[in-house]
Amino acid sequence: MKWTEKYKSGFSNGLGYETVEFLFDEKESDELKLAFQAYDANLCPLPDASTWNKKWLKKQSDFLDSAISKDFIGEVWLDDVLVRSV
């Protein structure tokens, strides 16, 4: 799977205690869908993204969207939030 291999290492955004780790969810991902789970800097799971403050969610969603290649045609999910659709 081309896309799952490319993103399986995930992403990190922020500094210090504000760092959000986006870990690739292999079980929920396929060729047309990339799913990521959010963790804090200590790799403790964060609450579902849908519960986040709207400004914070937008910041993290925009980062994740920019980190995924624009030539990926499919859905991108952050926890339970659709970041990019087909």
Backbone bond lengths (Angstrom), bond angles and torsions (degrees), N, CA, C in turn:
res aa  C-N    CA-C-N  psi(-1)  N-CA   C-N-CA  omega(-1)  CA-C   N-CA-C  phi
1 M - - - 1.453 - - 1.526 109.78 -
2 K 1.280 115.89 108.95 1.462 122.43 -174.90 1.529 112.27 -55.99
3 W 1.319 117.86 -53.25 1.464 121.00 -173.52 1.520 112.32 -72.15
4 T 1.309 117.24 -40.01 1.457 118.52 -178.95 1.524 110.72 -64.21
5 E 1.313 117.90 -36.48 1.468 120.64 177.21 1.521 111.37 -66.09
6 K 1.314 116.70 -39.18 1.460 121.42 -177.24 1.526 112.18 -64.59
7 Y 1.328 117.63 -36.24 1.463 120.73 -172.71 1.530 114.73 -108.08
8 K 1.305 118.13 6.01 1.460 119.41 -174.30 1.530 114.04 -65.69
9 S 1.330 117.81 -18.12 1.472 119.20 177.32 1.526 112.42 -82.02
10 G 1.331 117.97 -11.58 1.463 121.42 176.46 1.518 113.03 75.38
11 F 1.347 114.43 -165.51 1.463 121.82 -176.15 1.519 109.61 -142.43
12 S 1.316 115.01 163.13 1.459 122.26 176.51 1.520 107.91 -134.17
13 N 1.334 116.77 136.35 1.461 121.21 179.75 1.521 109.38 -135.78
14 G 1.325 116.11 129.15 1.460 120.89 175.98 1.514 112.80 108.59
15 L 1.330 113.76 179.46 1.463 121.19 -179.49 1.525 109.67 -129.53
16 G 1.311 114.93 145.44 1.458 120.26 175.40 1.515 113.92 56.54
17 Y 1.330 115.30 -135.69 1.462 119.98 -175.67 1.527 113.09 -68.69
18 E 1.323 118.17 -13.31 1.465 121.04 178.26 1.530 112.62 -90.15
19 T 1.313 117.62 2.30 1.456 121.00 -178.66 1.527 110.66 -66.51
20 V 1.321 114.93 135.12 1.453 121.54 172.69 1.523 106.80 -117.49
21 E 1.323 115.28 127.33 1.462 121.93 176.39 1.521 107.89 -98.84
22 F 1.318 116.64 128.13 1.462 122.25 177.65 1.529 106.90 -105.05
23 L 1.318 116.03 103.42 1.456 119.97 -178.36 1.522 109.92 -97.41
24 F 1.309 115.20 133.75 1.453 122.66 -178.41 1.528 110.00 -65.52
25 D 1.323 116.74 131.31 1.464 122.77 178.60 1.532 108.01 -101.40
26 E 1.307 115.51 93.55 1.464 121.53 -175.18 1.527 112.09 -63.22
27 K 1.314 115.97 -35.73 1.467 120.35 -178.01 1.527 112.44 -64.60
28 E 1.331 117.21 -34.10 1.461 122.36 -177.21 1.529 113.36 -95.35
29 S 1.312 117.69 -5.12 1.466 121.99 -175.07 1.517 111.42 -102.43
30 D 1.334 114.55 154.16 1.459 121.52 172.75 1.524 107.77 -153.67
31 E 1.312 117.78 -165.41 1.462 121.72 -176.65 1.527 113.33 -64.11
32 L 1.339 118.03 -22.52 1.465 121.92 -177.61 1.520 113.50 -113.87
33 K 1.318 116.93 4.39 1.467 120.47 -177.86 1.528 109.09 -149.21
34 L 1.338 115.20 126.23 1.454 121.10 173.13 1.520 107.68 -111.33
35 A 1.309 116.55 125.84 1.463 121.25 -179.21 1.526 109.50 -119.03
36 F 1.335 114.97 137.58 1.459 121.65 179.22 1.520 109.20 -129.23
37 Q 1.314 115.87 145.92 1.461 122.88 175.31 1.525 107.63 -110.70
38 A 1.328 116.13 141.87 1.466 121.12 -176.98 1.527 111.13 -95.74
39 Y 1.325 114.37 136.81 1.465 122.37 178.39 1.521 108.65 -134.19
40 D 1.324 116.08 157.28 1.461 119.33 176.56 1.525 109.71 -83.47
41 A 1.326 115.89 -176.13 1.465 121.25 -176.27 1.527 112.75 -62.78
42 N 1.333 117.44 -22.36 1.466 122.05 178.96 1.528 112.38 -96.08
43 L 1.328 115.70 10.63 1.464 124.30 -178.51 1.530 113.15 62.20
44 C 1.317 115.51 32.91 1.466 120.99 170.07 1.526 107.11 -92.38
45 P 1.328 117.49 135.76 1.465 119.25 -178.71 1.527 111.75 -59.12
46 L 1.323 115.44 137.74 1.461 121.04 174.46 1.527 108.90 -89.35
47 P 1.340 117.53 159.04 1.472 119.16 174.45 1.528 109.67 -58.87
48 D 1.318 116.94 159.18 1.464 120.42 178.17 1.518 110.30 -51.71
49 A 1.316 115.37 140.67 1.466 121.63 -176.14 1.529 112.27 -57.86
50 S 1.304 118.27 -29.32 1.470 120.94 -179.31 1.527 112.55 -64.16
51 T 1.323 117.68 -15.93 1.467 121.55 -179.93 1.526 112.34 -94.01
52 W 1.320 117.43 -4.58 1.454 121.15 -176.72 1.524 111.29 -74.84
53 N 1.322 115.84 156.61 1.461 123.53 170.62 1.534 107.56 -55.42
54 K 1.338 117.53 138.54 1.471 121.75 -173.88 1.530 113.17 -58.73
55 K 1.322 116.61 -39.35 1.467 120.27 -179.66 1.533 110.48 -65.69
56 W 1.326 116.73 -43.54 1.463 121.88 179.78 1.536 110.10 -66.40
57 L 1.320 117.14 -42.17 1.457 121.37 178.86 1.526 110.45 -61.50
58 K 1.322 117.14 -43.83 1.465 120.59 179.44 1.524 110.58 -61.93
59 K 1.324 116.78 -43.51 1.464 120.77 179.54 1.531 110.62 -59.57
60 Q 1.319 116.86 -46.64 1.461 120.80 -177.61 1.534 111.47 -72.31
61 S 1.318 117.11 -38.37 1.468 121.42 178.42 1.522 110.73 -65.04
62 D 1.328 116.27 -43.49 1.469 120.58 178.31 1.528 110.83 -61.92
63 F 1.330 116.58 -41.25 1.463 120.02 177.71 1.527 110.35 -61.74
64 L 1.329 116.81 -49.46 1.459 120.33 -178.12 1.523 110.76 -61.74
65 D 1.312 116.85 -42.88 1.462 120.63 179.01 1.526 110.67 -60.40
66 S 1.329 117.31 -41.88 1.470 120.42 -179.43 1.530 111.76 -70.69
67 A 1.323 117.66 -24.99 1.464 121.21 -179.28 1.529 112.39 -77.99
68 I 1.323 116.84 -21.75 1.461 121.60 -179.86 1.521 108.68 -89.65
69 S 1.288 115.65 131.72 1.473 121.49 -179.43 1.526 111.38 -53.48
70 K 1.326 115.31 136.89 1.470 120.17 179.14 1.520 111.50 -67.80
71 D 1.327 118.67 -16.40 1.454 119.11 177.80 1.529 112.68 -86.35
72 F 1.334 117.88 0.29 1.467 120.19 171.04 1.521 107.87 -78.15
73 I 1.311 115.72 120.66 1.462 120.85 179.06 1.516 107.30 -107.98
74 G 1.304 114.84 104.89 1.455 121.55 -178.43 1.512 109.72 168.82
75 E 1.312 115.17 -175.06 1.460 120.90 -179.97 1.527 110.29 -86.56
76 V 1.334 115.27 146.87 1.459 122.32 172.86 1.518 106.42 -123.76
77 W 1.318 116.09 125.42 1.463 122.27 -177.32 1.517 110.58 -118.46
78 L 1.321 115.90 141.35 1.461 123.58 170.19 1.517 105.44 -118.11
79 D 1.301 116.98 108.47 1.462 122.57 -172.82 1.529 108.69 51.64
80 D 1.315 117.46 -114.53 1.467 122.04 -176.90 1.532 112.68 -105.45
81 V 1.339 117.23 21.05 1.454 121.99 -178.62 1.527 109.43 -118.13
82 L 1.323 116.08 128.92 1.461 121.79 175.63 1.519 108.30 -78.90
83 V 1.329 116.86 115.87 1.460 123.04 -177.76 1.527 110.59 -89.34
84 R 1.314 116.58 -39.51 1.463 121.78 -179.93 1.525 108.49 -144.23
85 S 1.327 115.30 134.60 1.460 118.95 176.82 1.512 109.77 -109.75
86 V 1.296 115.67 169.48 1.471 122.78 -178.09 1.494 110.55 -62.66
